[in-house]
Amino acid sequence: MKRRSFREMAVRVVLLLVGLCIAHLGVTLFLQSDLGSDPFNVFIQGLYRGLPWYGWDLMTHGRVHLLVSLLIMLVLLVVDRHYVGIGTVLCMALGGPIIDVYTVVLGPVINGSLPLPVRLGLLIVGCVILAFGMTIVIRSEAGTGPNDLVAVVLSDKWKKPFGPVRIGVDLTFAVVGFLLGGVLGVGTVICAFLVGPAAQLFFPVSQKLCDFALDHFAGERSRA
């Protein structure tokens, strides 16, 4: 793999940050719909509730999320470090704060008192926005979120389309989390079946956006 210039890497990181902001806008809309959490967080919730932490009073949902993300990242560093980049660390560090900022802005407008059809609409829009942002993050090739890495790696290793693989990964996270004590909602099910296929549709568009940015700001095209 050729060595990337500082300029190219900077453009890729900027692309990742843009995608991350878009994706977490979708996550915030999803969460504010109050119709359930995404499959990965159901899994984290199940771990937090279902495993004995032996008096670890400082353990919280967020810290379990961080521990699981670190574990996934470490495993992938062993399996194939090509998949883990600076963007993976940025996703871990910035995801929560970005959602917090969006929640402050959107919280007064979107809440559980909205009619169910409106909340379902927000949920679906949130899933689609999440899928679009996620594909920009992935196509930036600067790294991606630890949980998304699972689907990316399996899709590449098995040579299968990303959409069906992502559905399988999300359903696995959701079911295991539920069995451990997590709470499923209609949003969890919709997310599990919608985000992967939506991302599959957005990948060509995101690739063109990333190629355009690399052409004009880094002087190089992204790898095909």
PyMOL CGO cylinders between C-alpha atoms (Angstrom):
from pymol import cmd
from pymol.cgo import CYLINDER

trace = [
    CYLINDER, 0.00, 0.00, 0.00, 1.51, 3.33, -1.07, 0.3, 1, 1, 1, 1, 1, 1,
    CYLINDER, 1.51, 3.33, -1.07, 2.41, 5.91, 1.54, 0.3, 1, 1, 1, 1, 1, 1,
    CYLINDER, 2.41, 5.91, 1.54, -0.06, 8.78, 1.69, 0.3, 1, 1, 1, 1, 1, 1,
    CYLINDER, -0.06, 8.78, 1.69, 1.05, 12.38, 1.74, 0.3, 1, 1, 1, 1, 1, 1,
    CYLINDER, 1.05, 12.38, 1.74, 0.15, 14.64, 4.65, 0.3, 1, 1, 1, 1, 1, 1,
    CYLINDER, 0.15, 14.64, 4.65, -2.15, 16.64, 2.37, 0.3, 1, 1, 1, 1, 1, 1,
    CYLINDER, -2.15, 16.64, 2.37, -4.04, 13.57, 1.21, 0.3, 1, 1, 1, 1, 1, 1,
    CYLINDER, -4.04, 13.57, 1.21, -4.41, 12.27, 4.76, 0.3, 1, 1, 1, 1, 1, 1,
    CYLINDER, -4.41, 12.27, 4.76, -5.67, 15.67, 5.93, 0.3, 1, 1, 1, 1, 1, 1,
    CYLINDER, -5.67, 15.67, 5.93, -8.36, 15.67, 3.22, 0.3, 1, 1, 1, 1, 1, 1,
    CYLINDER, -8.36, 15.67, 3.22, -9.39, 12.13, 4.17, 0.3, 1, 1, 1, 1, 1, 1,
    CYLINDER, -9.39, 12.13, 4.17, -9.68, 13.11, 7.84, 0.3, 1, 1, 1, 1, 1, 1,
    CYLINDER, -9.68, 13.11, 7.84, -11.80, 16.16, 6.93, 0.3, 1, 1, 1, 1, 1, 1,
    CYLINDER, -11.80, 16.16, 6.93, -14.06, 13.91, 4.84, 0.3, 1, 1, 1, 1, 1, 1,
    CYLINDER, -14.06, 13.91, 4.84, -14.35, 11.53, 7.78, 0.3, 1, 1, 1, 1, 1, 1,
    CYLINDER, -14.35, 11.53, 7.78, -15.31, 14.38, 10.14, 0.3, 1, 1, 1, 1, 1, 1,
    CYLINDER, -15.31, 14.38, 10.14, -17.95, 15.64, 7.70, 0.3, 1, 1, 1, 1, 1, 1,
    CYLINDER, -17.95, 15.64, 7.70, -19.38, 12.14, 7.41, 0.3, 1, 1, 1, 1, 1, 1,
    CYLINDER, -19.38, 12.14, 7.41, -19.26, 11.71, 11.17, 0.3, 1, 1, 1, 1, 1, 1,
    CYLINDER, -19.26, 11.71, 11.17, -21.26, 14.91, 11.71, 0.3, 1, 1, 1, 1, 1, 1,
    CYLINDER, -21.26, 14.91, 11.71, -23.84, 13.82, 9.11, 0.3, 1, 1, 1, 1, 1, 1,
    CYLINDER, -23.84, 13.82, 9.11, -24.10, 10.31, 10.56, 0.3, 1, 1, 1, 1, 1, 1,
    CYLINDER, -24.10, 10.31, 10.56, -24.58, 11.54, 14.12, 0.3, 1, 1, 1, 1, 1, 1,
    CYLINDER, -24.58, 11.54, 14.12, -27.26, 13.98, 13.02, 0.3, 1, 1, 1, 1, 1, 1,
    CYLINDER, -27.26, 13.98, 13.02, -29.09, 10.87, 11.84, 0.3, 1, 1, 1, 1, 1, 1,
    CYLINDER, -29.09, 10.87, 11.84, -28.34, 9.06, 15.11, 0.3, 1, 1, 1, 1, 1, 1,
    CYLINDER, -28.34, 9.06, 15.11, -29.71, 12.02, 17.09, 0.3, 1, 1, 1, 1, 1, 1,
    CYLINDER, -29.71, 12.02, 17.09, -32.93, 12.12, 15.07, 0.3, 1, 1, 1, 1, 1, 1,
    CYLINDER, -32.93, 12.12, 15.07, -33.22, 8.37, 15.57, 0.3, 1, 1, 1, 1, 1, 1,
    CYLINDER, -33.22, 8.37, 15.57, -32.74, 8.61, 19.34, 0.3, 1, 1, 1, 1, 1, 1,
    CYLINDER, -32.74, 8.61, 19.34, -35.00, 11.66, 19.74, 0.3, 1, 1, 1, 1, 1, 1,
    CYLINDER, -35.00, 11.66, 19.74, -37.84, 9.76, 18.07, 0.3, 1, 1, 1, 1, 1, 1,
    CYLINDER, -37.84, 9.76, 18.07, -37.94, 7.78, 21.34, 0.3, 1, 1, 1, 1, 1, 1,
    CYLINDER, -37.94, 7.78, 21.34, -38.74, 4.52, 19.51, 0.3, 1, 1, 1, 1, 1, 1,
    CYLINDER, -38.74, 4.52, 19.51, -35.75, 2.47, 20.57, 0.3, 1, 1, 1, 1, 1, 1,
    CYLINDER, -35.75, 2.47, 20.57, -31.98, 2.50, 20.34, 0.3, 1, 1, 1, 1, 1, 1,
    CYLINDER, -31.98, 2.50, 20.34, -29.78, 1.31, 17.50, 0.3, 1, 1, 1, 1, 1, 1,
    CYLINDER, -29.78, 1.31, 17.50, -28.75, -2.39, 17.57, 0.3, 1, 1, 1, 1, 1, 1,
    CYLINDER, -28.75, -2.39, 17.57, -25.20, -1.77, 18.75, 0.3, 1, 1, 1, 1, 1, 1,
    CYLINDER, -25.20, -1.77, 18.75, -26.37, 0.28, 21.73, 0.3, 1, 1, 1, 1, 1, 1,
    CYLINDER, -26.37, 0.28, 21.73, -28.96, -2.39, 22.59, 0.3, 1, 1, 1, 1, 1, 1,
    CYLINDER, -28.96, -2.39, 22.59, -26.00, -4.77, 22.75, 0.3, 1, 1, 1, 1, 1, 1,
    CYLINDER, -26.00, -4.77, 22.75, -24.08, -2.35, 24.99, 0.3, 1, 1, 1, 1, 1, 1,
    CYLINDER, -24.08, -2.35, 24.99, -27.17, -1.88, 27.17, 0.3, 1, 1, 1, 1, 1, 1,
    CYLINDER, -27.17, -1.88, 27.17, -27.47, -5.65, 27.51, 0.3, 1, 1, 1, 1, 1, 1,
    CYLINDER, -27.47, -5.65, 27.51, -23.83, -5.98, 28.51, 0.3, 1, 1, 1, 1, 1, 1,
    CYLINDER, -23.83, -5.98, 28.51, -24.21, -3.18, 31.03, 0.3, 1, 1, 1, 1, 1, 1,
    CYLINDER, -24.21, -3.18, 31.03, -27.34, -4.68, 32.57, 0.3, 1, 1, 1, 1, 1, 1,
    CYLINDER, -27.34, -4.68, 32.57, -26.66, -8.37, 32.17, 0.3, 1, 1, 1, 1, 1, 1,
    CYLINDER, -26.66, -8.37, 32.17, -23.03, -8.88, 33.14, 0.3, 1, 1, 1, 1, 1, 1,
    CYLINDER, -23.03, -8.88, 33.14, -21.83, -8.83, 36.75, 0.3, 1, 1, 1, 1, 1, 1,
    CYLINDER, -21.83, -8.83, 36.75, -19.35, -5.99, 37.02, 0.3, 1, 1, 1, 1, 1, 1,
    CYLINDER, -19.35, -5.99, 37.02, -18.24, -7.11, 40.48, 0.3, 1, 1, 1, 1, 1, 1,
    CYLINDER, -18.24, -7.11, 40.48, -18.87, -3.87, 42.27, 0.3, 1, 1, 1, 1, 1, 1,
    CYLINDER, -18.87, -3.87, 42.27, -17.48, -1.60, 39.56, 0.3, 1, 1, 1, 1, 1, 1,
    CYLINDER, -17.48, -1.60, 39.56, -19.57, 1.36, 40.73, 0.3, 1, 1, 1, 1, 1, 1,
    CYLINDER, -19.57, 1.36, 40.73, -17.91, 3.64, 38.20, 0.3, 1, 1, 1, 1, 1, 1,
    CYLINDER, -17.91, 3.64, 38.20, -19.06, 1.49, 35.25, 0.3, 1, 1, 1, 1, 1, 1,
    CYLINDER, -19.06, 1.49, 35.25, -21.65, 3.24, 33.07, 0.3, 1, 1, 1, 1, 1, 1,
    CYLINDER, -21.65, 3.24, 33.07, -23.29, 2.57, 29.71, 0.3, 1, 1, 1, 1, 1, 1,
    CYLINDER, -23.29, 2.57, 29.71, -20.86, 4.98, 28.08, 0.3, 1, 1, 1, 1, 1, 1,
    CYLINDER, -20.86, 4.98, 28.08, -17.83, 3.30, 29.62, 0.3, 1, 1, 1, 1, 1, 1,
    CYLINDER, -17.83, 3.30, 29.62, -19.01, -0.15, 28.58, 0.3, 1, 1, 1, 1, 1, 1,
    CYLINDER, -19.01, -0.15, 28.58, -19.46, 1.28, 25.06, 0.3, 1, 1, 1, 1, 1, 1,
    CYLINDER, -19.46, 1.28, 25.06, -15.88, 2.58, 25.14, 0.3, 1, 1, 1, 1, 1, 1,
    CYLINDER, -15.88, 2.58, 25.14, -14.50, -0.74, 26.42, 0.3, 1, 1, 1, 1, 1, 1,
    CYLINDER, -14.50, -0.74, 26.42, -16.31, -2.74, 23.72, 0.3, 1, 1, 1, 1, 1, 1,
    CYLINDER, -16.31, -2.74, 23.72, -15.18, -0.29, 21.03, 0.3, 1, 1, 1, 1, 1, 1,
    CYLINDER, -15.18, -0.29, 21.03, -11.58, -0.57, 22.21, 0.3, 1, 1, 1, 1, 1, 1,
    CYLINDER, -11.58, -0.57, 22.21, -11.81, -4.38, 22.24, 0.3, 1, 1, 1, 1, 1, 1,
    CYLINDER, -11.81, -4.38, 22.24, -13.17, -4.45, 18.67, 0.3, 1, 1, 1, 1, 1, 1,
    CYLINDER, -13.17, -4.45, 18.67, -10.42, -2.08, 17.57, 0.3, 1, 1, 1, 1, 1, 1,
    CYLINDER, -10.42, -2.08, 17.57, -7.70, -4.18, 19.23, 0.3, 1, 1, 1, 1, 1, 1,
    CYLINDER, -7.70, -4.18, 19.23, -9.00, -7.39, 17.66, 0.3, 1, 1, 1, 1, 1, 1,
    CYLINDER, -9.00, -7.39, 17.66, -9.01, -5.79, 14.22, 0.3, 1, 1, 1, 1, 1, 1,
    CYLINDER, -9.01, -5.79, 14.22, -5.50, -4.44, 14.75, 0.3, 1, 1, 1, 1, 1, 1,
    CYLINDER, -5.50, -4.44, 14.75, -4.44, -8.07, 15.13, 0.3, 1, 1, 1, 1, 1, 1,
    CYLINDER, -4.44, -8.07, 15.13, -6.59, -9.39, 12.27, 0.3, 1, 1, 1, 1, 1, 1,
    CYLINDER, -6.59, -9.39, 12.27, -5.79, -6.66, 9.73, 0.3, 1, 1, 1, 1, 1, 1,
    CYLINDER, -5.79, -6.66, 9.73, -4.56, -3.25, 10.88, 0.3, 1, 1, 1, 1, 1, 1,
    CYLINDER, -4.56, -3.25, 10.88, -5.41, -1.80, 7.45, 0.3, 1, 1, 1, 1, 1, 1,
    CYLINDER, -5.41, -1.80, 7.45, -8.98, -1.35, 8.69, 0.3, 1, 1, 1, 1, 1, 1,
    CYLINDER, -8.98, -1.35, 8.69, -8.07, 0.68, 11.78, 0.3, 1, 1, 1, 1, 1, 1,
    CYLINDER, -8.07, 0.68, 11.78, -6.99, 4.28, 11.19, 0.3, 1, 1, 1, 1, 1, 1,
    CYLINDER, -6.99, 4.28, 11.19, -6.84, 7.62, 12.95, 0.3, 1, 1, 1, 1, 1, 1,
    CYLINDER, -6.84, 7.62, 12.95, -10.50, 8.03, 12.05, 0.3, 1, 1, 1, 1, 1, 1,
    CYLINDER, -10.50, 8.03, 12.05, -11.43, 5.06, 14.22, 0.3, 1, 1, 1, 1, 1, 1,
    CYLINDER, -11.43, 5.06, 14.22, -10.06, 6.88, 17.25, 0.3, 1, 1, 1, 1, 1, 1,
    CYLINDER, -10.06, 6.88, 17.25, -11.79, 10.11, 16.19, 0.3, 1, 1, 1, 1, 1, 1,
    CYLINDER, -11.79, 10.11, 16.19, -15.11, 8.27, 15.85, 0.3, 1, 1, 1, 1, 1, 1,
    CYLINDER, -15.11, 8.27, 15.85, -14.71, 6.89, 19.36, 0.3, 1, 1, 1, 1, 1, 1,
    CYLINDER, -14.71, 6.89, 19.36, -13.70, 10.24, 20.85, 0.3, 1, 1, 1, 1, 1, 1,
    CYLINDER, -13.70, 10.24, 20.85, -16.11, 12.58, 19.04, 0.3, 1, 1, 1, 1, 1, 1,
    CYLINDER, -16.11, 12.58, 19.04, -19.29, 10.55, 18.53, 0.3, 1, 1, 1, 1, 1, 1,
    CYLINDER, -19.29, 10.55, 18.53, -20.74, 11.18, 21.98, 0.3, 1, 1, 1, 1, 1, 1,
    CYLINDER, -20.74, 11.18, 21.98, -19.97, 14.93, 22.12, 0.3, 1, 1, 1, 1, 1, 1,
    CYLINDER, -19.97, 14.93, 22.12, -21.42, 15.47, 18.63, 0.3, 1, 1, 1, 1, 1, 1,
    CYLINDER, -21.42, 15.47, 18.63, -24.66, 13.76, 19.67, 0.3, 1, 1, 1, 1, 1, 1,
    CYLINDER, -24.66, 13.76, 19.67, -24.74, 15.88, 22.84, 0.3, 1, 1, 1, 1, 1, 1,
    CYLINDER, -24.74, 15.88, 22.84, -24.52, 19.09, 20.79, 0.3, 1, 1, 1, 1, 1, 1,
    CYLINDER, -24.52, 19.09, 20.79, -27.26, 17.97, 18.39, 0.3, 1, 1, 1, 1, 1, 1,
    CYLINDER, -27.26, 17.97, 18.39, -29.45, 16.91, 21.31, 0.3, 1, 1, 1, 1, 1, 1,
    CYLINDER, -29.45, 16.91, 21.31, -29.28, 20.39, 22.86, 0.3, 1, 1, 1, 1, 1, 1,
    CYLINDER, -29.28, 20.39, 22.86, -30.37, 21.90, 19.54, 0.3, 1, 1, 1, 1, 1, 1,
    CYLINDER, -30.37, 21.90, 19.54, -33.00, 19.34, 18.54, 0.3, 1, 1, 1, 1, 1, 1,
    CYLINDER, -33.00, 19.34, 18.54, -34.24, 18.29, 21.98, 0.3, 1, 1, 1, 1, 1, 1,
    CYLINDER, -34.24, 18.29, 21.98, -36.69, 21.21, 22.45, 0.3, 1, 1, 1, 1, 1, 1,
    CYLINDER, -36.69, 21.21, 22.45, -38.19, 20.51, 19.01, 0.3, 1, 1, 1, 1, 1, 1,
    CYLINDER, -38.19, 20.51, 19.01, -38.26, 16.71, 18.88, 0.3, 1, 1, 1, 1, 1, 1,
    CYLINDER, -38.26, 16.71, 18.88, -39.58, 14.75, 21.83, 0.3, 1, 1, 1, 1, 1, 1,
    CYLINDER, -39.58, 14.75, 21.83, -41.67, 11.72, 22.70, 0.3, 1, 1, 1, 1, 1, 1,
    CYLINDER, -41.67, 11.72, 22.70, -44.88, 13.76, 22.80, 0.3, 1, 1, 1, 1, 1, 1,
    CYLINDER, -44.88, 13.76, 22.80, -44.95, 14.09, 19.01, 0.3, 1, 1, 1, 1, 1, 1,
    CYLINDER, -44.95, 14.09, 19.01, -47.55, 11.95, 17.20, 0.3, 1, 1, 1, 1, 1, 1,
    CYLINDER, -47.55, 11.95, 17.20, -46.37, 8.42, 16.41, 0.3, 1, 1, 1, 1, 1, 1,
    CYLINDER, -46.37, 8.42, 16.41, -46.42, 8.88, 12.59, 0.3, 1, 1, 1, 1, 1, 1,
    CYLINDER, -46.42, 8.88, 12.59, -44.17, 11.93, 12.96, 0.3, 1, 1, 1, 1, 1, 1,
    CYLINDER, -44.17, 11.93, 12.96, -41.76, 10.04, 15.21, 0.3, 1, 1, 1, 1, 1, 1,
    CYLINDER, -41.76, 10.04, 15.21, -41.69, 7.12, 12.79, 0.3, 1, 1, 1, 1, 1, 1,
    CYLINDER, -41.69, 7.12, 12.79, -40.88, 9.56, 9.99, 0.3, 1, 1, 1, 1, 1, 1,
    CYLINDER, -40.88, 9.56, 9.99, -38.04, 11.06, 12.06, 0.3, 1, 1, 1, 1, 1, 1,
    CYLINDER, -38.04, 11.06, 12.06, -36.76, 7.58, 12.79, 0.3, 1, 1, 1, 1, 1, 1,
    CYLINDER, -36.76, 7.58, 12.79, -36.65, 6.61, 9.11, 0.3, 1, 1, 1, 1, 1, 1,
    CYLINDER, -36.65, 6.61, 9.11, -35.10, 9.93, 8.07, 0.3, 1, 1, 1, 1, 1, 1,
    CYLINDER, -35.10, 9.93, 8.07, -32.54, 9.52, 10.83, 0.3, 1, 1, 1, 1, 1, 1,
    CYLINDER, -32.54, 9.52, 10.83, -31.62, 6.02, 9.64, 0.3, 1, 1, 1, 1, 1, 1,
    CYLINDER, -31.62, 6.02, 9.64, -31.17, 7.25, 6.06, 0.3, 1, 1, 1, 1, 1, 1,
    CYLINDER, -31.17, 7.25, 6.06, -29.02, 10.22, 7.15, 0.3, 1, 1, 1, 1, 1, 1,
    CYLINDER, -29.02, 10.22, 7.15, -27.00, 7.89, 9.36, 0.3, 1, 1, 1, 1, 1, 1,
    CYLINDER, -27.00, 7.89, 9.36, -26.41, 5.54, 6.42, 0.3, 1, 1, 1, 1, 1, 1,
    CYLINDER, -26.41, 5.54, 6.42, -25.29, 8.40, 4.16, 0.3, 1, 1, 1, 1, 1, 1,
    CYLINDER, -25.29, 8.40, 4.16, -22.85, 9.84, 6.71, 0.3, 1, 1, 1, 1, 1, 1,
    CYLINDER, -22.85, 9.84, 6.71, -21.53, 6.39, 7.51, 0.3, 1, 1, 1, 1, 1, 1,
    CYLINDER, -21.53, 6.39, 7.51, -20.68, 5.71, 3.85, 0.3, 1, 1, 1, 1, 1, 1,
    CYLINDER, -20.68, 5.71, 3.85, -18.68, 8.96, 3.64, 0.3, 1, 1, 1, 1, 1, 1,
    CYLINDER, -18.68, 8.96, 3.64, -16.76, 7.94, 6.75, 0.3, 1, 1, 1, 1, 1, 1,
    CYLINDER, -16.76, 7.94, 6.75, -16.02, 4.51, 5.26, 0.3, 1, 1, 1, 1, 1, 1,
    CYLINDER, -16.02, 4.51, 5.26, -15.07, 5.85, 1.82, 0.3, 1, 1, 1, 1, 1, 1,
    CYLINDER, -15.07, 5.85, 1.82, -12.74, 8.42, 3.35, 0.3, 1, 1, 1, 1, 1, 1,
    CYLINDER, -12.74, 8.42, 3.35, -10.47, 5.43, 4.14, 0.3, 1, 1, 1, 1, 1, 1,
    CYLINDER, -10.47, 5.43, 4.14, -9.22, 7.26, 7.24, 0.3, 1, 1, 1, 1, 1, 1,
    CYLINDER, -9.22, 7.26, 7.24, -10.90, 4.75, 9.58, 0.3, 1, 1, 1, 1, 1, 1,
    CYLINDER, -10.90, 4.75, 9.58, -14.45, 4.26, 10.75, 0.3, 1, 1, 1, 1, 1, 1,
    CYLINDER, -14.45, 4.26, 10.75, -16.49, 3.57, 13.88, 0.3, 1, 1, 1, 1, 1, 1,
    CYLINDER, -16.49, 3.57, 13.88, -15.49, 0.38, 15.73, 0.3, 1, 1, 1, 1, 1, 1,
    CYLINDER, -15.49, 0.38, 15.73, -18.95, -1.19, 15.40, 0.3, 1, 1, 1, 1, 1, 1,
    CYLINDER, -18.95, -1.19, 15.40, -19.18, -0.33, 11.69, 0.3, 1, 1, 1, 1, 1, 1,
    CYLINDER, -19.18, -0.33, 11.69, -15.78, -1.95, 11.19, 0.3, 1, 1, 1, 1, 1, 1,
    CYLINDER, -15.78, -1.95, 11.19, -17.28, -5.36, 11.93, 0.3, 1, 1, 1, 1, 1, 1,
    CYLINDER, -17.28, -5.36, 11.93, -19.61, -5.14, 8.93, 0.3, 1, 1, 1, 1, 1, 1,
    CYLINDER, -19.61, -5.14, 8.93, -16.90, -3.63, 6.70, 0.3, 1, 1, 1, 1, 1, 1,
    CYLINDER, -16.90, -3.63, 6.70, -14.38, -6.36, 7.51, 0.3, 1, 1, 1, 1, 1, 1,
    CYLINDER, -14.38, -6.36, 7.51, -16.87, -9.21, 7.12, 0.3, 1, 1, 1, 1, 1, 1,
    CYLINDER, -16.87, -9.21, 7.12, -18.14, -7.78, 3.84, 0.3, 1, 1, 1, 1, 1, 1,
    CYLINDER, -18.14, -7.78, 3.84, -14.60, -7.58, 2.48, 0.3, 1, 1, 1, 1, 1, 1,
    CYLINDER, -14.60, -7.58, 2.48, -13.43, -10.95, 3.78, 0.3, 1, 1, 1, 1, 1, 1,
    CYLINDER, -13.43, -10.95, 3.78, -16.55, -12.81, 2.64, 0.3, 1, 1, 1, 1, 1, 1,
    CYLINDER, -16.55, -12.81, 2.64, -16.77, -10.80, -0.60, 0.3, 1, 1, 1, 1, 1, 1,
    CYLINDER, -16.77, -10.80, -0.60, -20.45, -10.14, 0.02, 0.3, 1, 1, 1, 1, 1, 1,
    CYLINDER, -20.45, -10.14, 0.02, -22.49, -6.93, -0.49, 0.3, 1, 1, 1, 1, 1, 1,
    CYLINDER, -22.49, -6.93, -0.49, -22.32, -4.61, 2.50, 0.3, 1, 1, 1, 1, 1, 1,
    CYLINDER, -22.32, -4.61, 2.50, -26.10, -4.28, 2.90, 0.3, 1, 1, 1, 1, 1, 1,
    CYLINDER, -26.10, -4.28, 2.90, -26.98, -7.90, 3.77, 0.3, 1, 1, 1, 1, 1, 1,
    CYLINDER, -26.98, -7.90, 3.77, -23.85, -8.27, 5.91, 0.3, 1, 1, 1, 1, 1, 1,
    CYLINDER, -23.85, -8.27, 5.91, -24.76, -5.15, 7.87, 0.3, 1, 1, 1, 1, 1, 1,
    CYLINDER, -24.76, -5.15, 7.87, -28.28, -6.51, 8.47, 0.3, 1, 1, 1, 1, 1, 1,
    CYLINDER, -28.28, -6.51, 8.47, -26.80, -9.72, 9.86, 0.3, 1, 1, 1, 1, 1, 1,
    CYLINDER, -26.80, -9.72, 9.86, -24.37, -7.83, 12.11, 0.3, 1, 1, 1, 1, 1, 1,
    CYLINDER, -24.37, -7.83, 12.11, -27.08, -5.48, 13.41, 0.3, 1, 1, 1, 1, 1, 1,
    CYLINDER, -27.08, -5.48, 13.41, -29.52, -8.31, 14.08, 0.3, 1, 1, 1, 1, 1, 1,
    CYLINDER, -29.52, -8.31, 14.08, -26.81, -10.23, 15.93, 0.3, 1, 1, 1, 1, 1, 1,
    CYLINDER, -26.81, -10.23, 15.93, -26.01, -7.23, 18.13, 0.3, 1, 1, 1, 1, 1, 1,
    CYLINDER, -26.01, -7.23, 18.13, -29.72, -6.62, 18.80, 0.3, 1, 1, 1, 1, 1, 1,
    CYLINDER, -29.72, -6.62, 18.80, -30.63, -10.22, 19.64, 0.3, 1, 1, 1, 1, 1, 1,
    CYLINDER, -30.63, -10.22, 19.64, -27.60, -10.80, 21.89, 0.3, 1, 1, 1, 1, 1, 1,
    CYLINDER, -27.60, -10.80, 21.89, -28.22, -7.49, 23.62, 0.3, 1, 1, 1, 1, 1, 1,
    CYLINDER, -28.22, -7.49, 23.62, -31.88, -8.34, 24.16, 0.3, 1, 1, 1, 1, 1, 1,
    CYLINDER, -31.88, -8.34, 24.16, -31.01, -11.75, 25.61, 0.3, 1, 1, 1, 1, 1, 1,
    CYLINDER, -31.01, -11.75, 25.61, -28.59, -10.07, 28.01, 0.3, 1, 1, 1, 1, 1, 1,
    CYLINDER, -28.59, -10.07, 28.01, -31.22, -7.60, 29.20, 0.3, 1, 1, 1, 1, 1, 1,
    CYLINDER, -31.22, -7.60, 29.20, -31.29, -4.82, 26.63, 0.3, 1, 1, 1, 1, 1, 1,
    CYLINDER, -31.29, -4.82, 26.63, -34.54, -3.24, 25.48, 0.3, 1, 1, 1, 1, 1, 1,
    CYLINDER, -34.54, -3.24, 25.48, -35.67, -3.58, 21.86, 0.3, 1, 1, 1, 1, 1, 1,
    CYLINDER, -35.67, -3.58, 21.86, -37.92, -1.03, 20.23, 0.3, 1, 1, 1, 1, 1, 1,
    CYLINDER, -37.92, -1.03, 20.23, -39.55, -0.68, 16.84, 0.3, 1, 1, 1, 1, 1, 1,
    CYLINDER, -39.55, -0.68, 16.84, -36.69, 1.70, 15.98, 0.3, 1, 1, 1, 1, 1, 1,
    CYLINDER, -36.69, 1.70, 15.98, -34.14, -1.02, 16.65, 0.3, 1, 1, 1, 1, 1, 1,
    CYLINDER, -34.14, -1.02, 16.65, -35.82, -3.36, 14.17, 0.3, 1, 1, 1, 1, 1, 1,
    CYLINDER, -35.82, -3.36, 14.17, -36.24, -0.66, 11.52, 0.3, 1, 1, 1, 1, 1, 1,
    CYLINDER, -36.24, -0.66, 11.52, -32.60, 0.38, 11.94, 0.3, 1, 1, 1, 1, 1, 1,
    CYLINDER, -32.60, 0.38, 11.94, -31.37, -3.21, 11.65, 0.3, 1, 1, 1, 1, 1, 1,
    CYLINDER, -31.37, -3.21, 11.65, -33.14, -3.73, 8.30, 0.3, 1, 1, 1, 1, 1, 1,
    CYLINDER, -33.14, -3.73, 8.30, -32.81, -0.22, 6.84, 0.3, 1, 1, 1, 1, 1, 1,
    CYLINDER, -32.81, -0.22, 6.84, -29.32, 1.16, 7.50, 0.3, 1, 1, 1, 1, 1, 1,
    CYLINDER, -29.32, 1.16, 7.50, -27.36, -1.56, 5.66, 0.3, 1, 1, 1, 1, 1, 1,
    CYLINDER, -27.36, -1.56, 5.66, -29.35, -1.50, 2.41, 0.3, 1, 1, 1, 1, 1, 1,
    CYLINDER, -29.35, -1.50, 2.41, -29.48, 2.33, 2.48, 0.3, 1, 1, 1, 1, 1, 1,
    CYLINDER, -29.48, 2.33, 2.48, -25.71, 2.44, 2.90, 0.3, 1, 1, 1, 1, 1, 1,
    CYLINDER, -25.71, 2.44, 2.90, -25.31, 0.05, -0.03, 0.3, 1, 1, 1, 1, 1, 1,
    CYLINDER, -25.31, 0.05, -0.03, -27.23, 2.54, -2.20, 0.3, 1, 1, 1, 1, 1, 1,
    CYLINDER, -27.23, 2.54, -2.20, -25.21, 5.52, -0.98, 0.3, 1, 1, 1, 1, 1, 1,
    CYLINDER, -25.21, 5.52, -0.98, -21.75, 4.00, -1.45, 0.3, 1, 1, 1, 1, 1, 1,
    CYLINDER, -21.75, 4.00, -1.45, -21.36, 5.03, -5.15, 0.3, 1, 1, 1, 1, 1, 1,
    CYLINDER, -21.36, 5.03, -5.15, -22.42, 8.62, -4.36, 0.3, 1, 1, 1, 1, 1, 1,
    CYLINDER, -22.42, 8.62, -4.36, -20.08, 8.83, -1.36, 0.3, 1, 1, 1, 1, 1, 1,
    CYLINDER, -20.08, 8.83, -1.36, -17.22, 7.41, -3.42, 0.3, 1, 1, 1, 1, 1, 1,
    CYLINDER, -17.22, 7.41, -3.42, -17.72, 10.13, -6.03, 0.3, 1, 1, 1, 1, 1, 1,
    CYLINDER, -17.72, 10.13, -6.03, -17.80, 12.83, -3.34, 0.3, 1, 1, 1, 1, 1, 1,
    CYLINDER, -17.80, 12.83, -3.34, -14.58, 11.53, -1.79, 0.3, 1, 1, 1, 1, 1, 1,
    CYLINDER, -14.58, 11.53, -1.79, -12.89, 11.20, -5.19, 0.3, 1, 1, 1, 1, 1, 1,
    CYLINDER, -12.89, 11.20, -5.19, -13.90, 14.77, -6.07, 0.3, 1, 1, 1, 1, 1, 1,
    CYLINDER, -13.90, 14.77, -6.07, -12.49, 16.14, -2.81, 0.3, 1, 1, 1, 1, 1, 1,
    CYLINDER, -12.49, 16.14, -2.81, -9.24, 14.19, -3.25, 0.3, 1, 1, 1, 1, 1, 1,
    CYLINDER, -9.24, 14.19, -3.25, -8.89, 15.34, -6.86, 0.3, 1, 1, 1, 1, 1, 1,
    CYLINDER, -8.89, 15.34, -6.86, -9.38, 19.01, -6.05, 0.3, 1, 1, 1, 1, 1, 1,
    CYLINDER, -9.38, 19.01, -6.05, -7.76, 19.32, -2.62, 0.3, 1, 1, 1, 1, 1, 1,
    CYLINDER, -7.76, 19.32, -2.62, -5.17, 16.55, -2.46, 0.3, 1, 1, 1, 1, 1, 1,
    CYLINDER, -5.17, 16.55, -2.46, -4.31, 16.09, -6.11, 0.3, 1, 1, 1, 1, 1, 1,
    CYLINDER, -4.31, 16.09, -6.11, -4.93, 12.34, -5.98, 0.3, 1, 1, 1, 1, 1, 1,
    CYLINDER, -4.93, 12.34, -5.98, -7.83, 10.05, -6.63, 0.3, 1, 1, 1, 1, 1, 1,
    CYLINDER, -7.83, 10.05, -6.63, -9.15, 7.65, -3.98, 0.3, 1, 1, 1, 1, 1, 1,
    CYLINDER, -9.15, 7.65, -3.98, -8.39, 4.02, -4.56, 0.3, 1, 1, 1, 1, 1, 1,
    CYLINDER, -8.39, 4.02, -4.56, -11.12, 2.24, -6.54, 0.3, 1, 1, 1, 1, 1, 1,
]
cmd.load_cgo(trace, "trace")
